[in-house]
Amino acid sequence: MLGVILGIAIGGSVLCGAVVLRGKQLRVRTEILNYSALPEVFDGFRICLLSDLHERRYGKENKKLFRKIKQQHPDLILFAGDLTPRNGKMQNLLALLSALTGTGTPVFLVGGNHDPRFYGKYTPEEVLAWQEAIRNTNAVLLEHHTVPVCRDGSVLWLTGVGYDNWKEAQTLLPENGFRLLLCHNPMLFDHLSALPELTLAGHVHGGLIRLPGIGAIFSPGDGIPIHKRFHRRYFFPKYHCGIYRNGTSRLAVTVGLGCSVLPVRIIRPEIMVLELKKSK
């Protein structure tokens, strides 16, 4: 009997160790997206999409994460929200943003439901301080704005919206041109009457748990208490990771980098790289 108990204890410890190790193994997911409407000069344009850093740190001041991003040779770096630790200490995030902007690559981000712009525990003064700290890194907090991304006289239009603000997204999107929409919650994809060519999101953490033949199990609870999350709306999320299509429009959802409540990831964290290609 003692041997059985000991075996179970050792097996459980090995399993827990494997889960913890897997949750720290940063990977790169590369997706090729073909568009006939893409301006010719943007053929091969590379976007790094990151999201949901939360409490996680990859090396001192995120230097490991910085090196991994730099190795992808991105033309544009986008953060899809939930970047701020619950303790509000931002030094590792700010160090990462400063290092990335220092390479000369444009860096844009939007807030998620756990960032000060949307998370109710922060005071207005703390929200302003958060925004100012991000601006001081030369990264652009792209909420409520559309900006041009230019190359050799051609333009991609990049729009950023805050968490769950789909009505604002619809009014901000240009009517014409090749359009990118950076948001946090991928369910925004179902609310837009006129979809952009590419929507980029995170939030779902890959479904938190994935089972063979079933897929993603849970969706994050939007900040509500854990005991209220056992509702059907949080099970089997429609959009959880990878690329989804609606006509010529695509939705890219990254599984993200960190953990929001429990300090454990079961699904490997990732940097998502999207390479835009001109269809011939």
C-alpha positions in Angstrom: 0.0 0.0 0.0 2.8 2.4 0.9 4.4 1.6 -2.5 1.2 2.5 -4.3 0.9 5.8 -2.4 4.6 6.6 -3.1 4.2 5.7 -6.8 1.1 8.0 -7.1 3.0 10.8 -5.3 6.0 10.5 -7.6 3.9 10.2 -10.7 1.9 13.3 -9.6 5.1 15.3 -9.0 6.5 14.3 -12.3 3.3 15.3 -14.1 3.1 18.6 -12.3 6.8 19.3 -13.1 6.1 18.5 -16.8 3.1 20.9 -16.8 5.2 23.7 -15.3 8.1 23.1 -17.7 5.8 23.0 -20.7 4.2 26.3 -19.6 7.5 28.0 -19.8 8.6 26.6 -23.2 8.2 29.6 -25.4 7.4 28.7 -29.0 6.9 30.5 -32.3 3.8 29.9 -34.4 4.1 31.1 -38.0 1.1 31.5 -40.2 1.2 32.5 -43.9 -1.8 34.7 -44.9 -2.5 35.1 -48.7 -4.5 38.1 -49.9 -5.2 39.3 -53.4 -6.0 42.8 -52.0 -2.6 43.2 -50.3 -0.6 46.0 -51.8 2.4 44.5 -53.7 5.0 46.3 -51.6 3.7 44.5 -48.5 4.3 41.0 -49.9 6.3 39.2 -47.2 5.4 41.8 -44.5 5.9 40.1 -41.0 3.8 40.9 -38.0 4.6 39.6 -34.5 1.4 39.2 -32.4 1.7 38.9 -28.6 -0.9 38.9 -25.9 -1.7 38.2 -22.2 1.7 38.6 -20.7 0.1 39.1 -17.2 2.6 38.1 -14.5 4.9 36.1 -16.7 8.5 37.2 -17.2 10.9 35.6 -19.7 14.4 36.3 -18.3 15.5 39.4 -16.5 13.6 42.4 -17.9 12.1 40.0 -20.5 15.4 39.8 -22.4 14.7 36.2 -23.4 11.4 37.2 -24.9 13.0 40.3 -26.6 15.6 38.1 -28.3 13.0 35.6 -29.5 10.9 38.4 -31.0 13.9 40.0 -32.6 14.9 36.7 -34.3 11.6 36.8 -36.2 12.7 40.0 -38.1 9.2 41.6 -37.7 8.1 44.6 -39.7 5.4 45.4 -37.1 5.0 44.3 -33.4 1.4 44.2 -31.9 0.4 43.5 -28.3 -3.3 42.5 -27.9 -3.8 43.4 -24.3 -3.5 42.0 -20.7 0.1 43.0 -20.3 0.0 44.5 -16.7 0.7 42.4 -13.6 -1.9 42.4 -10.9 0.6 44.1 -8.5 0.9 47.0 -11.0 4.7 46.8 -11.2 5.5 47.4 -14.8 9.3 47.5 -15.0 9.6 44.2 -16.9 6.9 45.2 -19.4 8.4 48.7 -19.9 11.9 47.2 -20.4 10.5 44.9 -23.1 8.7 47.7 -24.9 11.7 50.0 -24.7 14.0 47.3 -26.1 11.6 46.6 -29.0 11.1 50.2 -30.0 14.9 50.6 -29.8 15.2 48.3 -32.8 13.3 50.8 -34.9 10.3 48.4 -35.4 6.9 50.1 -34.8 5.2 48.7 -31.6 1.5 49.2 -31.0 -0.7 47.9 -28.2 -4.2 47.9 -26.8 -5.6 47.2 -23.4 -7.2 44.0 -22.2 -9.7 43.4 -19.5 -6.9 43.1 -16.9 -5.2 46.3 -17.8 -5.8 49.6 -15.9 -7.9 51.1 -18.7 -10.6 48.5 -18.1 -9.9 46.8 -14.7 -12.0 48.4 -12.0 -9.5 48.2 -9.2 -7.3 51.0 -10.6 -7.9 54.7 -9.9 -8.1 57.3 -12.7 -4.6 58.5 -11.6 -3.2 55.0 -11.9 -4.7 54.7 -15.4 -3.1 58.0 -16.5 0.3 56.9 -15.0 0.0 53.5 -16.9 -0.7 55.3 -20.2 2.2 57.8 -19.6 4.6 55.0 -18.8 3.8 53.2 -22.0 4.2 56.4 -24.1 7.6 57.0 -22.5 8.9 53.7 -24.1 7.9 55.1 -27.6 5.3 52.3 -28.0 1.9 53.5 -29.2 -1.2 52.8 -27.1 -3.5 52.5 -30.0 -7.0 52.7 -28.5 -9.6 54.7 -30.3 -7.3 55.5 -33.3 -6.5 54.4 -36.8 -3.0 55.0 -38.1 -1.3 54.3 -41.5 1.5 51.8 -41.8 3.4 53.0 -44.9 5.8 51.3 -47.3 7.0 52.8 -50.6 3.9 54.9 -51.0 1.4 52.2 -50.2 -0.5 51.9 -46.9 -2.0 49.4 -44.5 -4.5 50.9 -42.1 -4.1 49.8 -38.4 -7.0 50.3 -36.0 -6.9 49.7 -32.3 -9.8 49.3 -29.9 -10.2 48.7 -26.2 -11.6 45.5 -24.7 -15.0 44.5 -26.1 -15.6 47.8 -27.7 -17.0 46.5 -31.0 -19.3 49.5 -31.7 -16.3 51.8 -31.7 -14.3 49.4 -33.9 -17.0 49.6 -36.6 -16.9 53.4 -36.6 -13.1 53.6 -36.7 -12.4 51.2 -39.5 -11.7 52.9 -42.8 -14.1 52.1 -45.6 -11.4 51.3 -48.1 -7.9 49.9 -48.2 -6.2 46.9 -46.5 -7.2 47.1 -42.9 -5.8 45.5 -39.7 -7.8 45.6 -36.4 -6.0 45.1 -33.1 -8.2 44.1 -30.2 -8.2 41.8 -27.2 -11.4 39.7 -27.3 -11.7 37.6 -30.5 -15.5 37.5 -30.2 -15.5 41.0 -31.6 -15.1 39.2 -34.9 -18.8 38.2 -34.7 -20.1 41.7 -34.0 -18.7 43.6 -36.9 -21.0 44.1 -39.9 -18.0 45.1 -42.1 -15.0 43.0 -41.4 -11.4 44.2 -42.0 -9.0 42.0 -43.9 -7.2 40.9 -40.7 -8.3 41.0 -37.0 -5.7 40.2 -34.3 -6.6 39.1 -30.8 -5.7 37.1 -27.7 -7.6 36.8 -24.4 -8.6 33.1 -24.5 -5.2 31.6 -23.6 -5.8 28.8 -26.1 -8.8 27.6 -24.2 -6.8 27.2 -20.9 -7.1 23.4 -21.3 -7.1 21.4 -24.6 -8.1 17.8 -25.0 -7.4 15.5 -28.0 -10.4 15.3 -30.3 -12.3 18.0 -28.3 -10.1 21.0 -28.4 -10.4 24.1 -26.2 -12.3 23.7 -23.0 -12.6 27.0 -21.2 -12.6 30.7 -21.9 -11.3 33.2 -19.4 -14.0 34.8 -17.2 -13.5 38.5 -18.0 -12.5 39.2 -14.4 -15.5 37.7 -12.7 -15.0 35.5 -9.6 -13.9 31.9 -10.2 -17.1 30.4 -8.6 -19.2 32.3 -11.2 -17.3 30.9 -14.2 -19.1 27.6 -14.4 -21.5 28.9 -17.0 -22.0 27.5 -20.5 -20.8 30.8 -22.0 -17.3 30.0 -20.7 -17.1 26.5 -22.1 -15.8 25.5 -25.5 -14.8 28.9 -26.9 -15.5 29.5 -30.5 -12.2 31.3 -31.2 -9.3 30.0 -29.1 -6.1 29.8 -31.3 -4.9 30.0 -34.8 -6.5 31.4 -37.9 -10.3 31.7 -38.7 -11.9 32.8 -41.9 -15.1 34.7 -42.9 -15.0 35.2 -46.6 -11.8 37.1 -47.4 -11.4 38.2 -43.8 -9.2 36.5 -41.3 -9.0 36.4 -37.5 -5.7 35.6 -35.9 -5.9 34.5 -32.2 -2.7 33.9 -30.2 -2.7 31.6 -27.1 -0.6 34.3 -25.4 2.3 34.3 -23.0 1.3 34.3 -19.4 -1.3 33.4 -16.7 -4.0 35.5 -15.3 -5.2 33.8 -12.1 -3.3 30.6 -11.3 0.5 30.8 -12.0 0.4 27.7 -14.3 0.1 27.4 -18.0 -0.9 24.0 -19.5 -0.7 25.2 -23.1 2.7 26.3 -24.3 3.1 30.1 -24.6 3.8 31.5 -28.0 4.9 34.4 -30.2 2.6 34.4 -33.3 4.2 35.5 -36.5 1.9 36.4 -39.4 3.5 36.8 -42.8 1.3 38.6 -45.3 1.6 37.3 -48.9 0.3 38.8 -52.1 -1.8 36.2 -54.0 -0.9 36.0 -57.7 
